[in-house]
Amino acid sequence: MKVELYNYIKAAQKMNRRQVLKGSAALGAVAMMPKTALADGHANVRAEILKIPGVGAGSPTDSDWQKVGEMCLGATKGNVAEGEFEGVELTFMGLNNQNLHNFLFRGFLKPWEAYTGAKINWIDLAQADYNARLQQSIATGTVDFDIIEMGAPFEGDVLGKGLASEMPDWVKEQIDMDDYVDYLKEPVGTWDGKTYRVSIDGDCHSFAYRKDYFGADGIGGAEVPTTWQEINQVSKDLVGKEDPLTGLPAHGYLDPLKGWGGFGFYFLENRASAYAKHPNSPAWLFEPETMKPMVNNPAWVQAIQDVMDLIEAGAYPTDQINADPGTTAFQQFLAGTGSMLMWWGDVGSSARTSDTSVVGDVVGFGINPASDRVYNAQAGAWEETRNEAPNMAYIGWGVYVMATVEGDEKKKKAAWSAAAHLGGKDLSLWASAYPSGFQPYRNSHFQYDEWEEAGYDRAYVEDYLGSNADSYNHPNAAIEPRIPGIFQYYSVAEDELAKGYAGQYGSAQETADAIAAAWEKITDQIGRDSQIAVYKASLGM
């Protein structure tokens, strides 16, 4: 971890402690308590919830989620009277992936429901179904939910069409938005200067690898690969060797070759960002002045070719053509198949706290691998220079309240109270440390002592959290645009990639050209001029 980044995080920790004391001192009778008692009380909640169930004690259960939700109700009780929302019913739409997301929300919110009197009805969606379900609601104007778990890329579709409720000021104070890492602050979660999002996640993709594959006697070589060129070579060299942990066939990098409702495209982006995201421009998906796709330029073609080369070399596990990203993380990497993976950062917490993981003692972390050359789209030429560009994939999940609650102040306050509870500062620490579907996204999540006291060993947590922090703060991070239809682009790209990987197209270039042609049609359907304006604004251009 870089020294300047470590100093930045330590400074942020000190600031956050001052903010906690300042905010607590303003709460009625609490103002009479000594500051040291306040600090100790706050720390005790965080320490106690991290003991549930305890690192190394197996996967958390519904009873654990309910305990954590109950212990984190303090902020809610400061803004809501007991039984205040009696008779209110809310509908919440979110994911049911890997027994995470909505499963945890149910547990976290059960004590909230008992205290407030409100009732929540649930709409559970698989990841592959999420985009289609949301887009249908937007297109037909039939929003049948009051609260949604949603990522920032959809904000162009939802916030831009006036479908959400603006966040009240009391919610901003309850969740302590100043604690968010910088890249999740405005303009993320805002539209036309208004705030709409309670962040519950801070997505970026980071690199996970098996340390038992590398080293002096490692079958993958003495050094852990740091570029995509090295990763592809190691993956080919491992064909025919034996996994040191399981005794099964050894494998290198795990690319998901099956689509995932648009979300699978992020995994090609990991390769492409290192090739395509030049430091001279924030644009790497579309040319900002014309919205012409960049997805078929030489950088993207190289990324697609990388995958095709590994398919041809037989480097992937059997039937990888049917492996989506959920498979590569949870059924393969954590279960002991393969040695390298790009995924959202919560693989790091799952490796140590999930019953499905066998690699917790041998996994290490880093940022998105580099490339030993980068394509300069402005010059139309490759540059033979090393380039890093971490992929800020999805910009994190958030909780949004829909405009369906407007006109009913009791229902509106109830919806925002539920959202604020899920995005609470203490509860978010627990979700970052245990399997949840989310990764660290607040400055206060990077207090290593808390993780160590919870049962993580210091070296592991510094490695894991460092990979997240280094990605968030990287000067050449590949930022995702919040433009209307972004998942229409991603979904059709997955369809064309599947054809290319199956050999239906003659080359990587032909595959990329098919994606570009489909993207042009989407842009024309949405409106090119409006897309250009929103795209440039989303990149700060």
Disulfide bonds with the S-S distance in Angstrom:
none
